[in-house]
């Protein structure tokens, strides 16, 4: 069985021949990987079943500068959404300055210039990547994470967005609807270009529970998420929908399934029991992740990593439905030996 067919069988819970696995690195770990292996791409080196593609970011318009009257430290930059990123305390972390932080009127939300992903330069690589990866036998994931909620609060500020939902609902609706329309268009483009999996996601939970109440999530985010999913599935009913949220999202898992998701990521074992989640939802849902990046990967021994992998394969992977992975990018406190223990044990224990 070629990798693509195996991964799709696993995600459709149809008796794969092996448990697929993936991982990703923070910049310092990527540098360590390159030093250790001499390779640039972990997917190529470890031969993942799944490869990724996505939109190329357009250049931010110069008029975004009008939202930042103050000078910012050296190394600061504007991303394609017009969000100011100030260098943080370590590697890839930044402090964001929200361009719509001071907006007081609906017109300011409606007139804000969103990035233009309709430029062919932004989406033509998707067609090329998808064709090449699939011709080589790999499944393709089209990335569209930070789909609606996250990018909205990046623009507006989290407290402001929550206050808008309660006191200025027309402003919250305007921003969320504008982002949703853009994401619908992007999801349609990814589906049209034949990606196997559409990766959506917004962090809606903390490790102690939901970041937004289920009632407010149901009102503000679920219908808009469903619009994006429906748009992709209207073009390709077979496309699989991946949804990422960190934290304990158990209160809304049934409704995420209702909205159309097929794969839940990352199922953090520090706050959700992956075996319990598999037992409760494994007939309707597949899972990506399950290996703790706050526990096992940085603080466990090689033996701990091997046991965690074997346990997830034997339980969550039973009957398919598991794309094994650390639950987030690996940080510099993860020993290289644990990285290799994860890969080696995934290959050793993951064969059916």
Buried (B, 14 or more C-beta within 10 A) or exposed (E): EEBBBBBBBBBBBEEBEBBBBBBBBBEBBBEBBBEEEEEEEBBEBBEBBBBBBBBEEBEBEEEBEEBBEEEBEEEBEBBBBBBBBBBEEEBEEBEBBBBBEEBEEBEBBEEBEBBEBEEEEBBEBBBEBBEEBBEEEBBBBBBBBBBBBBBBBBBBBBEBBBBBBEEBEEBBBBBBBBBBBBBBBBBBBBBBBBBBBBBBBBBBBEEEBBBBEBEBBEBBBBEBBBBBBEBBBEBBEEBBBBBBBBBBBBBBBEBBBEBBBBBBBBBBBEBBBBBEBBEBBBEBBBBBBBBBBBBBBBEBEBEBBBBBBBBBBEBBBBBBBBBBBBBBBBBBEBBEEBBBBBBBBBBEBBEE
